[in-house]
Amino acid sequence: MARPDPQETADSTWQSPPIRRWRIRFFVSLCLFGFMTGLMLGALLKEKPNRPARLLDVQALDAGVRLCFSRLPKAAVLEETGAFVMLFAVEPADAQQGVLSLPSGGLASWHLSERSDGMQLGFVSLQPLRGSWSKDPDNSSCIRVDIFMAP
């Protein structure tokens, strides 16, 4: 008995898939390859999260304090009568304190303490204080905080 011409039915299978199915599979595989490549490149080129600067060293000077950091942090200054406070956005470090003998003959105590958003350096005296800070000329990642009596 002769076999009838092959026809497509629900039960029949193809020897080779039709061109349309190949095109869809090819396009889907290209999209998947592009997506996976994008994920890999994104993971490689993604910026590392910014870690806050670290406090490396604290040195008491004649009329101030020298603070060295891993890199210069963001800082804010608060001045009140008899107090000068600096806030630094750094990783918390050990608390430190000391007393400064100012050139005008007064005393000022300083205290470096931890805060939830960084560290706080405070100077307190019985007389009104003024303060200024600047980058240390010897080291670009250090700052110098100078304290003096207000007139």
Backbone bond lengths (Angstrom), bond angles and torsions (degrees), N, CA, C in turn:
res aa  C-N    CA-C-N  psi(-1)  N-CA   C-N-CA  omega(-1)  CA-C   N-CA-C  phi
1 M - - - 1.419 - - 1.522 108.71 -
2 A 1.259 116.94 136.01 1.458 122.52 -177.58 1.529 110.17 -80.65
3 R 1.291 114.08 141.24 1.470 118.68 179.54 1.518 109.33 -78.94
4 P 1.292 116.00 138.19 1.459 117.79 177.38 1.527 110.14 -71.20
5 D 1.317 116.61 163.74 1.469 121.33 177.83 1.529 109.38 -60.47
6 P 1.332 115.72 140.21 1.465 117.47 -179.69 1.522 110.43 -64.14
7 Q 1.272 114.31 131.54 1.453 120.75 177.97 1.525 108.04 -128.12
8 E 1.304 114.59 156.31 1.462 119.60 -179.66 1.515 109.01 -86.78
9 T 1.319 115.11 121.43 1.457 120.93 175.53 1.516 107.91 -129.74
10 A 1.304 116.48 176.57 1.457 120.67 -179.04 1.518 111.39 -64.90
11 D 1.305 118.38 -29.30 1.457 121.83 -177.43 1.520 113.00 -94.64
12 S 1.282 117.97 -7.56 1.461 119.79 -174.54 1.526 110.78 -82.49
13 T 1.311 116.84 156.61 1.462 123.81 176.92 1.517 108.67 -120.42
14 W 1.323 114.96 155.09 1.459 119.94 -179.83 1.520 109.01 -96.01
15 Q 1.277 115.76 143.55 1.454 119.85 173.33 1.531 109.03 -72.41
16 S 1.308 116.45 -41.13 1.466 122.05 176.71 1.528 107.17 -133.77
17 P 1.322 116.98 135.31 1.459 119.29 -177.65 1.531 110.72 -64.91
18 P 1.286 116.81 153.05 1.452 118.93 -179.96 1.531 111.47 -69.58
19 I 1.313 116.60 162.11 1.460 123.04 -177.13 1.531 111.22 -59.73
20 R 1.294 118.05 -39.97 1.461 120.89 -177.76 1.531 111.36 -60.44
21 R 1.315 117.42 -43.90 1.464 121.09 179.02 1.533 110.11 -63.77
22 W 1.332 117.84 -39.23 1.461 120.98 177.72 1.527 110.59 -63.03
23 R 1.300 117.29 -41.46 1.464 120.72 -179.80 1.528 110.61 -63.77
24 I 1.305 117.69 -43.07 1.467 120.80 179.53 1.527 110.20 -63.89
25 R 1.317 117.22 -46.05 1.468 120.05 179.35 1.527 111.21 -62.91
26 F 1.328 116.31 -41.36 1.461 120.11 179.23 1.532 110.34 -62.90
27 F 1.318 118.47 -45.34 1.459 122.19 -179.88 1.532 111.11 -64.43
28 V 1.326 117.19 -42.48 1.468 120.71 178.35 1.526 110.34 -64.12
29 S 1.327 117.77 -41.41 1.468 119.61 179.34 1.528 110.96 -66.67
30 L 1.339 118.17 -36.48 1.466 120.14 175.51 1.527 111.09 -63.95
31 C 1.320 116.73 -42.76 1.469 120.48 178.15 1.524 110.89 -62.39
32 L 1.310 117.50 -44.20 1.460 121.55 179.17 1.528 110.99 -64.05
33 F 1.331 116.66 -42.81 1.464 120.66 178.03 1.532 110.49 -62.34
34 G 1.319 117.55 -44.10 1.466 121.14 178.71 1.519 111.68 -63.65
35 F 1.313 117.07 -40.85 1.465 121.33 178.81 1.522 110.77 -63.33
36 M 1.333 117.26 -47.03 1.465 120.96 -179.46 1.530 110.97 -65.67
37 T 1.323 117.81 -39.00 1.462 121.09 177.33 1.526 110.11 -64.08
38 G 1.315 117.16 -41.54 1.459 120.92 177.45 1.517 112.19 -62.23
39 L 1.322 117.24 -40.23 1.469 120.06 177.33 1.526 111.38 -63.32
40 M 1.336 116.73 -42.36 1.465 119.78 179.86 1.524 111.13 -65.80
41 L 1.332 117.31 -45.09 1.461 120.03 179.20 1.529 110.92 -65.51
42 G 1.313 117.18 -38.18 1.460 120.27 178.09 1.515 111.66 -62.33
43 A 1.331 116.98 -39.85 1.462 120.09 179.13 1.528 110.91 -68.36
44 L 1.329 117.33 -35.12 1.460 120.35 -179.64 1.528 112.50 -74.05
45 L 1.309 116.58 -39.01 1.460 120.90 -173.39 1.523 113.81 -93.78
46 K 1.319 117.66 -4.04 1.463 120.99 -178.21 1.525 109.62 -65.98
47 E 1.333 115.53 135.35 1.457 119.62 178.98 1.518 110.13 -68.15
48 K 1.299 114.42 143.36 1.453 119.59 176.37 1.529 108.15 -70.38
49 P 1.318 118.18 144.64 1.467 118.81 179.33 1.526 110.15 -63.17
50 N 1.320 114.87 140.48 1.462 120.28 -179.73 1.518 109.99 -71.17
51 R 1.299 115.14 117.49 1.452 119.16 173.61 1.518 107.39 -89.48
52 P 1.304 117.46 143.58 1.462 118.18 178.63 1.527 110.75 -65.64
53 A 1.303 115.15 158.56 1.461 120.62 178.17 1.530 109.61 -63.85
54 R 1.322 115.59 158.28 1.463 120.94 178.38 1.526 109.43 -112.92
55 L 1.304 115.90 142.25 1.457 121.64 174.91 1.522 107.43 -81.73
56 L 1.344 116.42 120.36 1.457 120.25 -176.55 1.525 113.08 -97.77
57 D 1.346 116.79 -38.55 1.458 119.15 -173.21 1.526 110.34 -153.56
58 V 1.324 115.80 145.77 1.471 122.72 175.34 1.523 106.98 -129.13
59 Q 1.346 116.31 126.54 1.464 121.10 178.95 1.520 108.85 -128.46
60 A 1.325 116.13 129.18 1.466 120.56 174.86 1.521 107.97 -82.18
61 L 1.335 116.43 130.81 1.462 122.65 179.29 1.524 108.86 -109.90
62 D 1.334 117.00 -172.56 1.467 120.93 -178.51 1.523 111.59 -57.74
63 A 1.311 117.10 -53.48 1.468 120.21 -176.18 1.516 110.58 -129.89
64 G 1.313 116.55 38.32 1.454 118.87 -179.34 1.513 112.09 177.07
65 V 1.304 114.01 -165.51 1.463 121.27 -177.42 1.524 108.01 -135.27
66 R 1.313 116.08 142.64 1.464 122.05 176.01 1.521 107.58 -110.82
67 L 1.336 116.33 125.26 1.462 122.35 -179.35 1.523 108.97 -116.86
68 C 1.323 116.69 127.84 1.463 120.91 177.52 1.526 108.65 -111.20
69 F 1.321 115.58 134.69 1.459 123.01 -177.14 1.526 109.72 -121.83
70 S 1.328 115.94 165.65 1.460 119.81 174.36 1.527 109.96 -67.86
71 R 1.312 117.53 -33.51 1.471 125.42 169.06 1.521 106.21 -155.29
72 L 1.315 117.02 159.03 1.465 119.79 -175.87 1.520 110.72 -64.20
73 P 1.331 117.47 128.52 1.467 120.92 -179.22 1.527 111.56 -91.51
74 K 1.313 115.30 172.42 1.459 120.44 169.42 1.524 106.93 -73.49
75 A 1.332 115.59 141.87 1.463 119.55 -177.09 1.519 109.81 -137.71
76 A 1.324 115.29 153.19 1.465 122.28 175.63 1.523 107.68 -136.55
77 V 1.332 116.02 147.97 1.464 121.76 -177.27 1.524 109.11 -118.15
78 L 1.334 115.83 135.07 1.466 122.95 174.55 1.520 107.57 -125.04
79 E 1.325 116.96 127.88 1.464 120.38 179.22 1.519 109.63 -121.64
80 E 1.304 115.73 130.83 1.463 123.56 174.69 1.523 106.90 -129.71
81 T 1.309 116.93 168.45 1.461 120.23 176.89 1.524 108.69 -66.06
82 G 1.309 116.49 119.31 1.458 121.25 179.29 1.515 114.40 83.07
83 A 1.334 117.83 4.36 1.466 119.72 -179.53 1.528 110.08 -145.98
84 F 1.307 114.97 146.63 1.460 122.72 175.21 1.523 106.07 -136.19
85 V 1.330 117.13 124.69 1.468 121.40 -174.77 1.522 109.04 -128.37
86 M 1.331 115.77 136.95 1.464 122.07 172.81 1.519 108.48 -121.84
87 L 1.319 115.65 136.75 1.460 122.16 177.09 1.519 108.27 -110.82
88 F 1.324 116.58 134.67 1.460 122.22 -178.63 1.521 109.55 -123.25
89 A 1.323 116.88 136.10 1.463 122.10 175.65 1.528 107.85 -88.66
90 V 1.324 116.03 82.88 1.463 122.77 -179.03 1.520 109.05 -133.39
91 E 1.329 115.25 167.43 1.461 119.51 173.36 1.529 108.31 -66.94
92 P 1.313 117.93 142.37 1.469 119.80 -179.82 1.526 111.57 -59.67
93 A 1.321 115.23 143.43 1.467 122.30 178.64 1.530 107.93 -133.26
94 D 1.309 115.73 -179.22 1.466 120.55 -179.49 1.526 110.68 -66.48
95 A 1.324 115.89 143.42 1.467 121.55 176.88 1.524 109.23 -72.68
96 Q 1.330 116.08 142.54 1.461 122.19 178.61 1.520 108.35 -139.42
97 Q 1.330 115.58 157.87 1.460 119.56 178.30 1.518 109.48 -153.56
98 G 1.329 114.86 165.28 1.455 120.28 -179.99 1.515 110.55 -174.35
99 V 1.335 114.85 179.98 1.464 121.96 179.69 1.523 107.71 -126.80
100 L 1.344 116.03 135.62 1.459 122.18 178.69 1.518 109.60 -109.14
101 S 1.332 116.69 138.53 1.466 122.09 171.01 1.519 106.53 -97.00
102 L 1.305 116.27 112.48 1.459 120.82 -177.12 1.527 110.52 -81.29
103 P 1.338 118.05 152.15 1.472 120.85 -178.68 1.525 113.27 -59.88
104 S 1.325 118.16 -26.70 1.469 120.70 -179.89 1.527 111.99 -79.47
105 G 1.298 118.14 0.90 1.458 121.92 176.20 1.512 114.65 99.72
106 G 1.296 119.20 -6.31 1.457 121.59 -179.83 1.522 112.14 -88.63
107 L 1.303 114.26 169.58 1.459 121.21 176.54 1.521 109.28 -115.47
108 A 1.305 115.49 145.73 1.465 121.20 175.72 1.518 107.29 -138.66
109 S 1.299 116.41 131.35 1.465 119.18 176.69 1.523 108.67 -98.69
110 W 1.319 115.17 145.80 1.459 120.52 179.02 1.516 109.27 -123.93
111 H 1.318 114.38 152.06 1.458 120.59 -178.09 1.527 108.46 -145.59
112 L 1.308 116.35 124.74 1.462 122.56 176.08 1.523 106.87 -104.37
113 S 1.334 116.82 117.13 1.465 120.14 -175.57 1.522 110.82 -131.82
114 E 1.316 113.99 161.04 1.466 121.90 -179.13 1.525 110.08 -84.19
115 R 1.332 115.51 142.00 1.463 122.86 173.32 1.517 107.69 -126.81
116 S 1.316 115.63 170.90 1.466 118.96 -179.97 1.523 111.58 -67.37
117 D 1.331 117.68 -28.41 1.462 120.79 -177.58 1.524 112.85 -109.41
118 G 1.317 118.76 16.30 1.461 121.17 178.22 1.512 111.64 147.91
119 M 1.333 115.08 -136.40 1.463 121.47 -178.89 1.527 109.28 -126.84
120 Q 1.329 114.76 153.76 1.467 121.57 179.20 1.514 108.35 -125.26
121 L 1.334 115.83 128.15 1.455 122.15 175.06 1.519 107.03 -110.60
122 G 1.323 116.66 116.20 1.458 120.89 -177.21 1.513 111.65 -120.08
123 F 1.328 115.72 140.35 1.461 123.26 174.87 1.520 107.41 -118.60
124 V 1.336 116.90 134.35 1.461 121.70 -178.44 1.527 108.35 -133.68
125 S 1.337 115.00 140.54 1.460 120.64 178.00 1.523 108.95 -149.29
126 L 1.335 116.08 163.21 1.458 120.01 176.42 1.524 111.13 -74.90
127 Q 1.324 117.28 -30.00 1.457 121.86 176.93 1.531 108.94 -93.92
128 P 1.335 117.50 159.13 1.468 119.90 177.59 1.532 111.31 -61.74
129 L 1.312 115.16 135.09 1.468 121.52 -178.36 1.517 110.67 -109.20
130 R 1.286 114.86 152.15 1.457 122.76 167.97 1.519 106.06 -128.54
131 G 1.294 115.07 152.24 1.449 119.20 179.62 1.512 111.28 -140.58
132 S 1.300 115.26 157.48 1.459 121.65 174.15 1.521 107.30 -146.17
133 W 1.292 115.12 154.48 1.452 118.56 178.73 1.521 108.66 -136.91
134 S 1.320 115.55 153.16 1.463 121.26 179.96 1.522 108.82 -155.32
135 K 1.325 115.04 161.53 1.461 119.24 174.53 1.516 108.63 -69.48
136 D 1.302 115.14 140.08 1.454 120.25 178.84 1.531 108.86 -71.82
137 P 1.332 118.54 128.18 1.471 119.23 -178.99 1.528 113.05 -66.57
138 D 1.332 117.38 -24.26 1.465 120.06 -179.02 1.519 112.86 -77.61
139 N 1.335 116.98 -33.36 1.462 120.83 -175.50 1.528 108.30 -138.63
140 S 1.318 117.06 124.32 1.471 120.73 -174.43 1.526 113.00 -72.61
141 S 1.318 119.05 -15.57 1.464 120.13 179.37 1.532 112.11 -101.78
142 C 1.327 116.78 14.09 1.464 121.70 178.12 1.525 109.28 -116.15
143 I 1.324 114.90 149.88 1.463 119.62 173.08 1.522 108.44 -124.15
144 R 1.310 113.91 154.38 1.461 121.11 179.30 1.517 107.24 -119.13
145 V 1.328 116.75 126.30 1.458 122.70 178.01 1.524 106.89 -108.79
146 D 1.330 116.37 116.56 1.464 121.83 -179.51 1.523 109.49 -105.59
147 I 1.325 115.68 137.82 1.462 122.68 -178.29 1.525 108.47 -119.32
148 F 1.324 116.27 138.93 1.458 121.21 176.31 1.520 108.62 -147.74
149 M 1.315 115.31 159.74 1.463 120.89 -179.63 1.522 109.76 -74.45
150 A 1.312 115.58 137.37 1.467 120.26 177.52 1.522 108.90 -76.44
151 P 1.333 118.14 146.02 1.471 119.71 179.52 1.513 111.67 -70.17
